[in-house]
Amino acid sequence: MFSLIWSIIVGFFVGLIARWIVPGAAHYGFIMTTIVGIVGSVIGGFIGTMFNKPAPGQKFHAAGFLMSIVGAVILLFLLKFIEH
């Protein structure tokens, strides 16, 4: 249960940082910002594992938070492209 709550909190902050980085007005609420952050974390984790595989049994990838932000920024650019 704590893991889910932690994912939501981190996802929200990752989404906020990504929205701050990507130019333009994005009218997303709390839920959409959190979803962008969580999905961005998954995308960032996938990109991180393409370059460097984590050690067996390691819970988190070394790039972690930074790659989550990169993934969320990529997702926001894709959402902008789809919306227009």
N, C-alpha and C positions, 0 to 999 in steps of 0.2 A: 504494500500500500504506500509506503514512504517513497518507493522508487517512482511510482506514478505521480505523486505530488511533486517530487523533485523534478521530473521530466517536464511537467506543466510550468513550473516556476522558471526553470532554465530556458525552456522553449519560448516563454513570453519575453524574457530579456534578450534572447538571441533575435527574436522577431522585431523587437524595438530597435535594436542596434542596426539590423538589416534595413529597416524602414528609414532610419536616419541616414544611412549610407546611400541608398538608391534615391536619385532625384525625382521630383514630382510628387503630387498629392495622391496618396493612397488612403482612401476612406475605409480603413479596416478597423473593426472593433477589437475588443479584448480577445474574443474567441478566434477570430481569423488571424490576428497577430500571433497568438499562441500556436495555432496550427502551422503557420508559415515557419515559425521557429523550430517546431518539432520535426516537420518534414524536411526543413533545411538541415537539421542535424543528421537526419538519415542520409540525405544527399551528400553532405560533407563527409560523413563516415565512409560512404561508398567511395568517394573520390580519394580519401586518405588511404583506404585499403588497396586501391589500385596502384599507388606508388610505394607503399611500405606496409607489409603485412604485420599485424600486431603479434607479439609473442603468444604462444599457447597458454591459456589460462589468464591472460591479461584482461581486466574488465573494461578498461578505457584505452582508446588509441592516444598516442602521444600528442597529436595535433588538437584533439578535443574541441575546445571552445572556439578556437580560431577557425577550424574547418566547418564548424556548425554555422558560423556567421557567413563564411564563403558560400556554403550550400544554400542558406536562406537568401542571400543576395542573388544567387543564380535563379532561385525559385521566383523571387519578386520580378526579375527581368522577364522570365517566362510568362508570369501572370500578366505583366504589362503588355507583352506581345500578343497574348491571347485575347485580352480585353479590347484591344484596338484593332 
